[in-house]
Amino acid sequence: MSTDPETPVLSGRRRLEPAARRAEILAAARRLFGEGTYASVSTSDIAKAAGVARPLINHYFGGKRELYLEVVRQMMIVPAPVIENLPDTTAEERLAISVRHWIEVVERNEQAWLTAIGPEAVGRDPDIERIMLEGDEIAADRVLAAALMSDVTEGREELRAMIRSYGGMLRAASREWLVRGTLGRDELRVFLTDSILHLLRVTYPAVLATRSDGRRPPASSPSSA
């Protein structure tokens, strides 16, 4: 008997490279978890939607829980190519492009995103909490790269902490957009872009100023009032 993991693929399905097949399973799982909940979606449901036999899910992911965690990870972590392919332009434009890309990804995967940040996920599962923390750390590095500030050393940890906090605000703002409807898409884009620019150009220098004796925050900072 063949041990080829593609052997159980349902009749009529084309043979794919492992990476492509894995991506198909992930796409099906992302859609189903977005439409339902972790408890309501079975591996059989995912296998049927992906057009594969259930053992193939275990082969690629180990099981339903591991697959769900990978879906959450995809939603939380900005892919490196997004930053690597930014144009050689100003930090403002690079950050604006990054925010637009993030909004487009969330819009395409709205239900999966809401599931990933919803009450079923947040604060109840240590593995999901770990993924979110990991995502915030990676996002901090990628925001610095987009802003052409990867080499910053002074106050670096404070700056990364502020960017991680911005990530929490970003998740809350996405709920205002998608769930409450209190922010439109363009309003969200402006809010997120201006907020990160203000953090890097005004808030970060103001925080640095508090570390030096005899210095006051810049006059443009609200904290100097």
C-alpha distance (Angstrom), angle and dihedral (degrees) to the residues before:
residue distance angle dihedral
M1 . . .
S2 3.79 . .
T3 3.78 117.5 .
D4 3.80 92.6 -162.7
P5 3.83 105.0 132.8
E6 3.80 89.2 -138.8
T7 3.82 91.0 60.6
P8 3.84 94.8 90.7
V9 3.81 94.1 51.4
L10 3.79 109.3 130.4
S11 3.80 116.9 -95.0
G12 3.78 114.0 -85.9
R13 3.78 96.0 23.2
R14 3.79 116.4 127.4
R15 3.76 118.2 -116.2
L16 3.81 112.1 -107.5
E17 3.76 135.7 -170.7
P18 3.83 111.3 -98.0
A19 3.82 93.4 -106.8
A20 3.80 91.9 52.0
R21 3.79 93.1 46.1
R22 3.80 90.6 48.4
A23 3.79 89.9 50.7
E24 3.81 90.7 51.8
I25 3.80 91.5 52.4
L26 3.80 90.5 48.2
A27 3.80 91.7 50.1
A28 3.81 91.2 51.2
A29 3.80 91.9 47.0
R30 3.81 91.9 48.0
R31 3.79 90.7 53.0
L32 3.81 95.3 46.1
F33 3.80 96.4 44.0
G34 3.79 87.2 49.0
E35 3.79 92.4 52.4
G36 3.81 94.6 44.6
T37 3.79 136.8 6.1
Y38 3.77 135.6 -84.8
A39 3.81 90.6 -98.3
S40 3.80 95.7 47.1
V41 3.82 96.7 51.3
S42 3.80 119.4 76.4
T43 3.79 130.1 -164.3
S44 3.81 86.8 -114.2
D45 3.82 89.4 58.1
I46 3.80 90.9 50.5
A47 3.80 93.3 45.8
K48 3.81 91.2 51.0
A49 3.81 92.6 48.1
A50 3.81 91.3 48.0
G51 3.82 92.7 44.4
V52 3.79 94.8 -122.2
A53 3.79 136.5 113.2
R54 3.79 115.7 -97.5
P55 3.85 95.7 -113.5
L56 3.79 88.2 65.3
I57 3.81 89.8 64.9
N58 3.79 90.0 56.0
H59 3.79 89.7 46.5
Y60 3.80 94.1 55.7
F61 3.79 101.9 31.2
G62 3.80 109.8 14.1
G63 3.80 95.0 -120.4
K64 3.78 146.7 -36.1
R65 3.80 96.5 -60.5
E66 3.80 93.8 51.2
L67 3.80 90.1 47.2
Y68 3.80 91.4 50.5
L69 3.80 90.9 49.8
E70 3.80 89.8 51.6
V71 3.82 89.8 51.9
V72 3.81 89.4 52.3
R73 3.80 90.6 47.4
Q74 3.80 90.9 53.2
M75 3.79 90.2 52.4
M76 3.81 94.3 47.4
I77 3.80 103.3 43.1
V78 3.80 122.6 68.2
P79 3.82 108.0 -136.3
A80 3.79 114.3 -111.8
P81 3.85 93.8 -127.1
V82 3.81 89.6 65.1
I83 3.80 89.8 65.5
E84 3.79 96.3 33.9
N85 3.81 91.1 56.2
L86 3.79 97.0 49.1
P87 3.81 112.5 124.3
D88 3.78 121.8 -103.0
T89 3.78 94.5 -103.9
T90 3.81 139.5 107.3
A91 3.78 123.4 -39.4
E92 3.80 89.0 -118.1
E93 3.80 93.0 57.2
R94 3.81 92.9 43.2
L95 3.80 91.4 52.4
A96 3.81 91.4 46.0
I97 3.80 90.3 52.6
S98 3.80 90.8 48.1
V99 3.79 92.1 52.2
R100 3.81 91.6 47.8
H101 3.79 90.5 50.6
W102 3.79 91.9 49.6
I103 3.81 91.6 50.9
E104 3.82 90.7 49.6
V105 3.81 91.9 51.3
V106 3.81 92.5 48.6
E107 3.80 90.7 46.3
R108 3.82 91.6 52.7
N109 3.80 91.5 47.7
E110 3.79 99.9 32.3
Q111 3.79 99.8 145.0
A112 3.80 94.5 41.8
W113 3.81 89.9 50.4
L114 3.80 92.5 50.1
T115 3.79 89.9 48.0
A116 3.80 91.0 50.7
I117 3.82 93.8 51.9
G118 3.80 97.0 31.5
P119 3.81 128.9 109.1
E120 3.80 92.4 -91.9
A121 3.79 89.9 61.2
V122 3.79 108.3 30.6
G123 3.77 120.6 80.9
R124 3.79 96.7 -7.8
D125 3.77 104.9 78.7
P126 3.81 121.4 50.7
D127 3.80 92.0 -153.6
I128 3.80 91.8 54.6
E129 3.80 90.0 45.7
R130 3.80 88.4 52.1
I131 3.81 91.0 50.8
M132 3.80 90.8 50.7
L133 3.80 91.5 49.4
E134 3.80 89.6 48.0
G135 3.79 89.8 49.0
D136 3.80 91.8 51.5
E137 3.81 91.2 51.4
I138 3.81 92.7 49.4
A139 3.80 91.2 44.4
A140 3.81 90.5 53.5
D141 3.80 90.7 55.6
R142 3.80 92.3 46.1
V143 3.80 94.2 48.2
L144 3.81 88.4 52.9
A145 3.81 89.5 49.2
A146 3.80 92.3 49.0
A147 3.82 89.8 49.0
L148 3.82 91.6 48.5
M149 3.81 89.1 -117.9
S150 3.81 101.3 115.5
D151 3.81 90.9 119.6
V152 3.81 95.5 55.0
T153 3.81 110.7 129.4
E154 3.81 107.1 164.3
G155 3.76 109.8 87.0
R156 3.78 90.2 -7.8
E157 3.80 96.1 149.4
E158 3.80 92.2 48.0
L159 3.80 89.7 48.9
R160 3.79 92.0 49.9
A161 3.81 89.3 48.9
M162 3.79 90.4 53.9
I163 3.81 91.7 48.7
R164 3.80 90.5 49.8
S165 3.79 87.8 52.0
Y166 3.80 88.7 50.3
G167 3.81 86.3 57.1
G168 3.79 89.9 59.4
M169 3.80 90.2 50.3
L170 3.80 89.7 48.6
R171 3.81 90.9 56.6
A172 3.80 91.1 48.0
A173 3.81 91.1 48.1
S174 3.79 90.9 51.2
R175 3.79 89.1 57.6
E176 3.81 89.9 51.0
W177 3.81 87.2 54.7
L178 3.80 101.3 40.6
V179 3.81 103.7 29.1
R180 3.80 109.1 24.4
G181 3.78 96.7 29.5
T182 3.80 90.1 -143.0
L183 3.81 93.0 127.7
G184 3.78 124.8 47.9
R185 3.78 122.2 -141.9
D186 3.81 94.3 -100.9
E187 3.80 92.1 43.3
L188 3.80 89.4 52.4
R189 3.80 91.2 49.5
V190 3.81 92.7 52.2
F191 3.79 92.5 43.7
L192 3.81 94.7 51.2
T193 3.80 95.2 41.7
D194 3.80 95.1 47.6
S195 3.81 91.8 43.4
I196 3.80 94.9 55.6
L197 3.81 91.7 43.5
H198 3.81 90.6 50.7
L199 3.79 90.6 47.9
L200 3.80 92.5 53.0
R201 3.82 98.7 38.8
V202 3.80 103.4 35.0
T203 3.79 113.4 12.0
Y204 3.80 97.0 43.9
P205 3.84 94.0 50.9
A206 3.82 88.9 46.1
V207 3.79 90.7 54.0
L208 3.80 90.5 48.0
A209 3.79 89.3 52.1
T210 3.80 91.5 57.2
R211 3.81 89.4 59.2
S212 3.81 93.9 61.7
D213 3.79 119.9 73.5
G214 3.76 115.0 -118.7
R215 3.78 94.8 16.1
R216 3.78 126.4 115.3
P217 3.78 128.0 -153.7
P218 3.83 114.8 -91.3
A219 3.80 113.9 -81.5
S220 3.83 90.3 -116.6
S221 3.79 91.8 61.0
P222 3.82 117.8 97.8
S223 3.81 87.9 -140.3
S224 3.81 90.1 66.3
A225 3.77 91.7 64.8
